[in-house]
Amino acid sequence: MILQISFFLSLTILILLIDKIIKKQFQINMLILLTSVLLSFMYKTYLSYAPVTQENLYFFNFIKSIDFSDLLITYMLSYMLFAGSLLCDIKSLKKHSISIASLAFIGTTISTFTVGTLTFYLLSFFGFSIQYIHCLIFGAVVSPTDPIAVLDMLKHLNAPKGLRNIIAGESLFNDGVAIILFMTLIKLSESPSSITISSTVLLFLQQSVGGLVFGYIMGYIANWLNNLSDKNNEIEVIITIWITTTGYWLANSFGFSGPLAMVVSGMYIGNSIKASQKDKLINFWKSIDHLLNAVLFFLIGFEFILFDMSILKIIIPISITIICLTMRALSVGVSLLPISRKQNISPSDQLVIIWGGIKGGLTLALSLIMPNIPNSNIFIISAYFIVIFSILIQGFSIKYLLNKLDYLHSQKVV
């Protein structure tokens, strides 16, 4: 593990130096992802011609030894969500709370079932023997926007504040919704008779409401401890580390949504501390966020080494990516339809919300822990392709879209 950490830290420092030297307006994590994908492609090409030896396969085995899902969901996610939510302005989010809730809950659910259904018919057309419930699980995997990727993108955009708040708010909450849907559908696939409508509703309430309430309690406790310490900056940092480790573990142990708990506690703490006392805490968590983001995007890129990309296994992921984009547009349109006028969300705003729905590490992590099912590899490869397309194509082109819609040169607000 020490070797792995040292390797990714070294690469991160190298990329940061290159970014400073060339002085371009790249999003650093996209540069990291692009670099790692290209290196992976070169390495795969080399392996196809080189003799099979322990030395040549060393890096392949090194990447294979990393449990990506466990690393992200167990060890990294809580810190990254907390760091992202720490800077969120609750007053601004409250203003758009109806839109955010509609996108996070209704939009994610619509996308899960429509993507799952169309994926089932697509795979059946190509001759894959697959169960419908497994395609729905995949729908839950690829439907949420990833808070880590989205928050990284928004840092570099001068889009209207209201629009940024909607996109950020949706990304922070819909991953919790997707994980709940993911868990419920897995239980249904393993034991259909044990799942009823009432048990599904109870599980959803336990995870979502429990996570929100538990996060609020943890945030309150952290703020209380901070006041007891006479607002000492060093103790303040230690308290937040305790929240993101112990709090996340406790939330999951109680059957609550750990991700939702971290989002709420981060918001509570970030909006409770006075501005004059916030600088050291924010700078610390920004450093943690930058480091973990860099490691995550390197990992996503290097996962390419592990996948077998045949012609069929390229056509299907491309088709599923088109399905995901189309259903993203449908789910955003339907979830915002009853409230768009009242919330002053224009068709242009909706287009930015659709295209700004970046997928990231969470989608890949969930795909890797899908239950052992026939042809599961096609789901993993498709999820990977969707993530790469989303981060590189959507991430790089979102600024161009905002320019075309005249957001960057006008005073448009949502």
C-alpha positions, 0 to 999 in steps of 0.5 A: 500500500505504501508503494502504491500511495508513493507512486500516485503521489509522485505522478500527482506532483509531476502533473501539477508541475507540468500544469504550472509550467505550461500555464494553460487553463486546463482542469488539472484532474482532466489533465491527470485523467487524460495522461493516465488513459494515454499511458494505459493505452501505450502500456496495453499496446506494449504488452500486446507485442512484448513477451509475457514476463513478470517484469512486463506484467508488474504494472498490470498486477500492481493496478489489479491489486488495488481494490478501487471500489473499497478504496473509494467508497470506504476510505476516500468518499467521506473526505471528498464529500465533506470537503466539497460540501464545506464550501456550500452556502446553505442559503443559496441551496435553500433558494433552489431546494425544490429543483435540487430535490426534484433532480436528485430524487425524481430525476435519478429514479426516472433515469435508473429505470429508463436506462435499465430498461433500454440497456436490457433491450439493447443487450438482448438485441446483441444476443446477451442473456441477461436478467431485467433486474440486473440492467436496473441495477446498472441503471442505478450505477450510471444515473447519478452525477458524481459530486467529486467530478462535478464540484471539480468542474464547477470550480473552473466555471464562471457560470451563474451562481444559481445554476452552479448551486443547482448542479452542485446540490444535485450532485451532492445528494443524488449519489446517496439516492443512487446508492439506496436504489442500488442496494434495494435492487440488489436485495430484490435480485438476490431474494425477490420474495423478501422485498415488499413495497413497504420494506422498500419505502422503509429502507429508503427512509432509513437511508435518506432521512436517517443520513440527513438527520445523523449528518445534522447531529454530527455537524452540531456535535462538531460545532459544539466541540469547536466552541468548547475548544475556544475555536482553536484552529488545530483542534477544529481540523482534528474534529472535522477529521474525526467527523469524516472517519468515525461519523461516516463509519457510524452512519453506515453501521446504523444503516444510514446513508454515510454519503448523505451524512457527510454532505449535511455535516459538511454544510452545517460546519461550513455555515456555522464557523465565522469567516474569520476562523474558516481560512485554515480549515478551508485550506486544509480541506482544499489540500485534502480534496486536491490530493484525493481527487488527483489520486482518484483520477489517476486510478480511473485512468489506469483502470483502462489497463484491466479491460479487454476492448474488442469491437463488440465491447466498444459498440455496446458502451458507445450505444449505452453512453448515448442512452444515458445522455438521452435519458439524462435529458429526459429525466431532467426535463420531466423532473423540472417540468412542473417547477421550471417556471416558478423556479425561473429555470429556462430551457438553456439552464436545463441544457447546461444542467443536462450536459453538466451531469458529469459521471465519475469514480462513484459510477465506476466503483459501484459497477465493480461491486455489482453482484456476480452475474453473467456478462457482468464485464460488459456492465463494467466496461460500459460504466468505464466508457461512460465515465471517461466520455463524461469527464473528458468530453462533457467536462472539456466542452461545458465551457464552450456550451456556456459561451454559446449560450452567452452565460459567460458574458452576460449577467444571467441568473437562475 
